[in-house]
Amino acid sequence: MTETSSDDRRAFRCQTERVVNEIAQGLRTLEAGVAWFSGLEPTRRQEALQDVAGYAMQAHITAADGRAGVARSGVKPTANPAVMICTDPPRYGFAGLPAAEHLTSFRVLVSAFAIADTRRRETYCKGACGHAWHNLPAATEQP
């Protein structure tokens, strides 16, 4: 068994950050993001879920953001990931869910993140944002 090098992990984290922020900013569709996520190895899916959960926490997702994200995600509100994101405060153990729930977890997390991050871009960061991930170019390559 081989371990992932720290350079590989860093590159994958950057790729995940880009994909998620492109979805949040409307530069990539949720379905295109889901296709990217679906093509990952199971361990990479868990890493991506951990990363996206971290982005969600940084965006200060609320239960209301969770509910709006679930509605946007197409996931049933009774699915485990949907219930987790809608609690107050939201729960973030998505990578620990069974592998069969990772795809719905990704849909819910990214959709809720998009709601919260859009709010932050329009309020906290409006007009004076120095966050590189809030200033992605409109034309991007999709991995």
C-alpha positions as CSV (number, residue, x, y, z in Angstrom):
1,M,0.0,0.0,0.0
2,T,1.3,3.4,-0.9
3,E,0.7,6.6,1.0
4,T,-0.3,9.8,-0.6
5,S,2.5,12.3,-0.6
6,S,2.0,15.7,1.0
7,D,2.4,17.3,-2.4
8,D,-0.3,15.1,-3.9
9,R,-2.6,15.9,-1.0
10,R,-1.9,19.6,-1.4
11,A,-2.6,19.5,-5.1
12,F,-5.8,17.6,-4.5
13,R,-6.9,20.0,-1.9
14,C,-6.4,22.9,-4.3
15,Q,-8.4,21.0,-7.0
16,T,-11.2,20.4,-4.5
17,E,-11.2,24.1,-3.4
18,R,-11.4,25.2,-7.0
19,V,-14.2,22.8,-8.0
20,V,-16.3,23.8,-4.9
21,N,-15.8,27.5,-5.4
22,E,-16.6,27.3,-9.1
23,I,-19.9,25.6,-8.1
24,A,-20.6,28.2,-5.5
25,Q,-20.0,31.0,-8.0
26,G,-22.0,29.5,-10.8
27,L,-18.9,28.8,-13.0
28,R,-19.5,25.1,-12.8
29,T,-22.8,23.3,-12.4
30,L,-23.6,21.1,-9.4
31,E,-24.0,18.2,-11.8
32,A,-20.5,18.8,-13.2
33,G,-19.1,18.9,-9.7
34,V,-20.9,15.7,-8.9
35,A,-19.4,14.1,-12.0
36,W,-15.9,15.1,-10.8
37,F,-16.6,13.8,-7.3
38,S,-18.0,10.5,-8.6
39,G,-14.8,9.9,-10.6
40,L,-12.7,10.0,-7.4
41,E,-11.3,7.0,-5.6
42,P,-13.2,6.3,-2.3
43,T,-10.3,7.7,-0.1
44,R,-10.2,10.8,-2.2
45,R,-14.0,11.2,-1.8
46,Q,-13.5,11.2,2.0
47,E,-10.7,13.7,1.7
48,A,-12.9,15.9,-0.5
49,L,-15.8,15.7,2.0
50,Q,-13.5,16.7,4.9
51,D,-12.2,19.7,2.8
52,V,-15.7,20.8,1.8
53,A,-16.9,20.5,5.4
54,G,-14.0,22.7,6.4
55,Y,-15.0,25.3,3.8
56,A,-18.6,25.1,5.1
57,M,-17.5,25.8,8.7
58,Q,-15.4,28.8,7.5
59,A,-18.4,30.1,5.7
60,H,-20.4,29.9,8.9
61,I,-23.2,27.9,7.6
62,T,-26.4,28.2,9.5
63,A,-29.3,25.8,9.8
64,A,-31.2,28.1,7.3
65,D,-28.3,27.8,4.9
66,G,-28.5,24.1,5.3
67,R,-32.2,23.9,4.5
68,A,-31.8,26.1,1.4
69,G,-28.8,24.0,0.4
70,V,-30.8,20.8,0.8
71,A,-33.6,22.3,-1.4
72,R,-31.0,23.2,-4.0
73,S,-29.2,19.9,-3.9
74,G,-32.0,17.6,-5.0
75,V,-31.5,15.4,-1.9
76,K,-34.5,14.3,0.1
77,P,-34.7,16.3,3.4
78,T,-34.8,13.1,5.4
79,A,-31.4,11.8,4.0
80,N,-28.7,11.6,6.7
81,P,-26.5,14.4,5.2
82,A,-29.6,16.6,4.8
83,V,-30.6,16.2,8.5
84,M,-26.9,16.7,9.6
85,I,-26.5,20.1,7.7
86,C,-29.9,21.4,9.0
87,T,-29.2,20.9,12.7
88,D,-28.4,24.0,14.8
89,P,-25.4,24.0,14.8
90,P,-24.8,21.9,11.7
91,R,-23.0,18.6,12.1
92,Y,-20.0,17.9,9.9
93,G,-19.1,14.2,10.1
94,F,-19.9,13.5,6.4
95,A,-16.7,11.7,5.6
96,G,-17.6,9.2,8.4
97,L,-20.9,8.3,6.8
98,P,-21.1,5.0,4.8
99,A,-19.6,5.3,1.3
100,A,-23.1,4.9,-0.1
101,E,-24.0,8.3,1.3
102,H,-20.9,10.2,0.1
103,L,-22.4,11.4,-3.1
104,T,-25.5,12.8,-1.3
105,S,-23.2,14.3,1.3
106,F,-21.2,16.1,-1.4
107,R,-24.4,17.4,-3.1
108,V,-25.7,18.7,0.3
109,L,-22.4,20.2,1.5
110,V,-21.6,22.0,-1.7
111,S,-25.1,23.4,-2.1
112,A,-25.2,24.6,1.5
113,F,-21.7,26.1,1.2
114,A,-22.8,27.9,-2.0
115,I,-25.7,29.6,-0.1
116,A,-23.5,30.6,2.8
117,D,-20.5,31.7,0.7
118,T,-22.7,33.8,-1.6
119,R,-24.1,35.6,1.4
120,R,-20.5,36.3,2.6
121,R,-19.4,37.5,-0.8
122,E,-22.3,39.8,-0.9
123,T,-21.9,41.2,2.6
124,Y,-18.6,40.7,4.4
125,C,-16.4,40.7,1.2
126,K,-18.4,43.0,-1.0
127,G,-16.2,45.5,-2.7
128,A,-13.0,44.9,-0.8
129,C,-12.4,41.1,-1.0
130,G,-8.9,39.9,-1.1
131,H,-9.8,36.2,-1.0
132,A,-8.5,34.6,-4.2
133,W,-11.2,32.0,-4.1
134,H,-13.9,34.7,-4.3
135,N,-12.3,36.2,-7.4
136,L,-12.2,33.3,-9.8
137,P,-12.0,34.1,-13.5
138,A,-15.2,33.5,-15.5
139,A,-13.7,31.1,-18.0
140,T,-12.2,28.0,-16.3
141,E,-11.1,24.6,-17.3
142,Q,-13.0,21.8,-15.6
143,P,-10.9,18.8,-14.6
